[in-house]
Amino acid sequence: MRSPSALLACVLLLATSAARADSRVFIIANQADSYGIDQCLARGEKCGAHAARSYCQSRDFAQASAYRRVEPDEITGSVPTAGESCNHAGCSEYVAITCQR
């Protein structure tokens, strides 16, 4: 006979695994501003945590679990390059923000 606590532990483990699986990575253009938020996000520094969390919350996610600079060759598909439908410096700079529910 199995104990009720072992069954409860299995259910909690499955629920936790399912919750962790609900995450999404957003790739956004790293837009330079005079506040330096872009550099905080791109470098994965603590000062970018609030911006990343706000980005996730604006898309109905609870939190940002990670954020970092992404090289253009890491992105599948077409990304604009400087001069090609891009009119600001740093067009080939992107940030990945991982959001979780």
ZIKARA-V999254 format. One line per field, one symbol per residue. psi: psi as a letter, one per 20 degrees, with the letter a starting at -180 (. if undefined). A space follows every 10 residues. Layout:
psi->???
This chain:
psi->pqqhhhgggg ghggggghhh imqqpppqpn opriijhghg ghikqhiigg gggggghikk qhrpiqqrqp qhiipqapqq rphnkpkrqk hjpqpppoqq .
